[in-house]
Amino acid sequence: MDNTTDKTKPLPQKQLRTGWTTGACAMAATKAALTALITGNFPDPVGIILPKGEMPWFQLKITSLGEDYATAGIIKDAGDDPDVTHGAIIIATVYPTPPGTGIIFQAGKGVGTVTRAELLIPPGEPAINPIPRKMMCDVVEEICRKYSLPPDVMITISVPDEEKIAQKTWNPQLGIIGGISILGTTGVIHPFSCSAWIHSIHRGIDVARAAQQSYERFCGCRA
């Protein structure tokens, strides 16, 4: 040990590793699946551009290609954040749909369905938040423009075995049943982020207010 070390200086802190949201993984899986559906080949790794300009690359864990579908799956890496979905496989299956149908989202196994009107997504829709939806729509439109095709597809997002993990989240209290939500505003997970926790509290308060429950009761606190 170096006895000349200045004990008044703070020790170097480990740089916490950032990760990627379920929304970013779903976007990348969608891009890979749609590309394979059109060209017959999966881009691996697949790169995407996130809302703030980051350009991550993802290795594909699962690939499957049929006559009228393509599937790609990516393992979610949450970095050093204690995220319950770390290590989950985010799978996108893309199907062609009739002309004029546009982009349709479907909840596959492990992805929840919205049951309450107070949330950001209408009841009956897959629990895929607005920004991840936009990210996936943007990448579909980009690829379809590249190949001069109309953006008429159905995207099914699945996260196998996540029904049990969903019970560790606020989804049951928020009225999201059957699985987890596909989340993220920037696509990047910053470890131990306060903003993500505050955002989830806001959603809980919205539901509690609409249901005329006390906020303390909804949040699990005792008055």
C-alpha positions in Angstrom: 0.0 0.0 0.0 1.2 3.5 -0.8 1.6 5.4 2.5 1.7 8.7 0.7 -2.0 8.4 -0.3 -3.9 11.6 0.6 -6.7 10.3 2.8 -8.5 13.7 2.5 -9.3 13.0 -1.2 -12.3 10.8 -2.0 -11.6 7.4 -3.5 -12.3 7.0 -7.1 -15.9 5.9 -7.7 -16.7 3.1 -10.0 -18.4 4.4 -13.2 -21.8 2.8 -13.3 -22.6 1.1 -16.6 -25.7 2.4 -18.5 -28.1 0.0 -20.1 -30.9 -0.1 -22.6 -34.7 0.0 -22.0 -37.2 -2.6 -23.1 -38.3 0.0 -25.7 -34.8 0.3 -27.2 -34.6 -3.5 -27.4 -38.0 -3.8 -28.9 -37.1 -1.2 -31.5 -33.9 -3.0 -32.4 -35.7 -6.4 -32.6 -38.4 -4.9 -34.8 -35.8 -3.5 -37.2 -34.0 -6.8 -37.5 -37.2 -8.7 -38.0 -38.7 -6.4 -40.6 -35.4 -6.3 -42.5 -35.3 -10.1 -42.6 -39.0 -10.2 -43.7 -38.2 -8.0 -46.7 -34.7 -9.2 -47.6 -34.4 -12.7 -46.2 -31.4 -11.7 -44.1 -31.1 -10.7 -40.4 -28.8 -7.8 -39.7 -26.6 -9.1 -36.8 -25.7 -7.0 -34.9 -28.5 -4.6 -35.6 -27.9 -0.9 -35.0 -30.5 1.8 -34.1 -30.6 5.5 -33.5 -32.2 6.6 -30.2 -34.2 9.8 -29.6 -31.1 11.7 -28.3 -28.8 10.4 -31.0 -27.1 7.4 -29.3 -26.4 4.6 -31.7 -26.2 1.3 -29.9 -25.7 -2.1 -31.5 -27.5 -5.3 -30.4 -26.6 -8.9 -30.9 -29.5 -11.2 -31.9 -30.3 -14.0 -29.5 -33.3 -15.4 -31.5 -34.1 -15.5 -35.2 -36.8 -17.2 -37.1 -38.0 -16.5 -40.7 -41.2 -17.9 -42.3 -43.1 -17.2 -45.5 -45.2 -14.5 -43.8 -43.4 -13.6 -40.6 -39.9 -12.8 -39.2 -38.9 -13.0 -35.5 -35.9 -11.5 -33.8 -35.0 -11.5 -30.1 -32.5 -9.5 -28.0 -31.3 -9.9 -24.4 -32.0 -6.8 -22.4 -28.9 -5.4 -20.7 -29.9 -3.0 -18.0 -26.2 -2.1 -17.2 -25.7 -1.7 -13.4 -29.3 -0.8 -12.7 -31.2 -3.3 -10.5 -33.9 -3.7 -13.1 -36.2 -6.7 -12.8 -36.2 -7.1 -16.5 -32.4 -7.3 -16.8 -31.5 -10.4 -18.9 -35.0 -10.8 -20.3 -35.4 -11.6 -24.0 -37.3 -9.0 -25.9 -38.8 -10.5 -29.0 -40.4 -8.8 -32.0 -42.4 -10.8 -34.6 -43.4 -8.8 -37.7 -46.2 -9.8 -40.1 -47.3 -8.2 -43.3 -50.8 -6.8 -43.3 -53.3 -5.7 -46.0 -52.6 -2.4 -47.7 -53.8 0.6 -45.7 -53.8 -1.0 -42.3 -50.8 0.9 -41.1 -48.7 -0.3 -38.1 -50.5 -2.4 -35.6 -49.2 -3.5 -32.2 -50.0 -6.7 -30.5 -49.1 -8.0 -27.0 -47.4 -11.4 -27.1 -46.6 -13.6 -24.2 -45.2 -11.7 -21.2 -46.4 -8.3 -22.4 -49.3 -6.7 -20.5 -52.6 -5.3 -21.7 -54.0 -2.0 -20.5 -57.3 -2.2 -18.7 -57.8 1.4 -17.4 -58.5 4.6 -19.2 -56.3 6.7 -17.0 -53.0 5.5 -18.5 -51.1 6.8 -21.5 -52.4 3.9 -23.7 -56.1 3.2 -24.3 -57.7 0.1 -22.7 -57.3 -3.1 -24.7 -54.0 -2.0 -26.2 -50.7 -3.7 -25.5 -48.7 -2.0 -22.7 -46.2 -0.4 -25.0 -45.7 3.2 -24.0 -46.0 6.1 -26.5 -42.3 6.7 -27.1 -41.3 3.1 -27.7 -44.3 2.9 -30.1 -43.0 5.9 -31.9 -39.5 4.5 -32.0 -40.8 1.3 -33.6 -43.0 3.2 -36.0 -40.1 5.4 -37.1 -37.9 2.4 -37.8 -40.6 0.6 -39.7 -41.3 3.7 -41.9 -37.5 4.2 -42.4 -37.1 0.6 -43.7 -40.2 0.6 -45.8 -39.1 3.8 -47.5 -35.8 2.3 -48.2 -37.4 -0.6 -50.0 -40.3 1.5 -51.5 -42.9 -0.5 -49.5 -46.0 0.7 -47.6 -45.6 0.5 -43.8 -48.4 -2.0 -43.3 -47.3 -4.5 -40.7 -48.3 -6.0 -37.4 -45.7 -6.0 -34.6 -46.1 -8.6 -31.8 -43.8 -7.9 -28.8 -43.2 -10.9 -26.5 -41.1 -11.3 -23.4 -41.2 -15.0 -22.3 -41.6 -15.8 -18.6 -42.2 -12.2 -17.7 -45.7 -12.7 -16.3 -44.2 -13.5 -12.9 -41.8 -10.6 -13.1 -44.7 -8.3 -13.8 -46.0 -9.1 -10.3 -42.8 -7.3 -8.9 -43.7 -4.1 -10.7 -46.6 -1.6 -10.3 -48.4 -3.1 -13.3 -51.1 -4.9 -11.4 -51.9 -1.8 -9.4 -51.9 0.3 -12.5 -54.4 -1.9 -14.3 -51.9 -3.6 -16.7 -52.5 -7.3 -16.7 -50.7 -10.3 -18.2 -47.2 -9.1 -18.3 -44.7 -6.2 -18.2 -44.8 -2.9 -20.0 -42.4 -1.8 -22.8 -41.0 1.4 -21.5 -38.4 4.1 -22.0 -38.3 7.8 -23.0 -34.7 8.0 -24.2 -33.9 4.3 -24.7 -31.1 4.6 -22.2 -31.1 3.3 -18.6 -29.2 5.4 -16.2 -28.5 3.3 -13.0 -30.6 4.2 -10.0 -32.4 7.0 -11.9 -34.7 9.1 -9.8 -36.6 10.3 -12.9 -37.8 6.8 -13.8 -39.1 6.3 -10.3 -40.8 9.7 -10.2 -42.5 9.0 -13.5 -43.9 5.7 -12.2 -45.2 7.5 -9.1 -47.0 10.1 -11.4 -48.7 7.2 -13.3 -49.8 5.7 -10.0 -51.2 8.9 -8.7 -53.2 9.4 -12.0 -54.8 6.0 -11.6 -55.5 6.5 -7.9 -57.1 9.9 -8.5 -59.3 8.5 -11.2 -60.3 5.6 -9.0 -60.9 8.0 -6.1 -58.4 6.2 -3.9 -56.1 8.0 -1.4 -52.5 8.4 -2.8 -51.1 7.0 0.4 -53.1 3.8 0.1 -52.2 3.4 -3.6 -48.5 3.9 -3.0 -48.4 1.4 -0.2 -47.7 3.9 2.6 -49.4 4.0 5.9 -50.8 7.2 7.2 
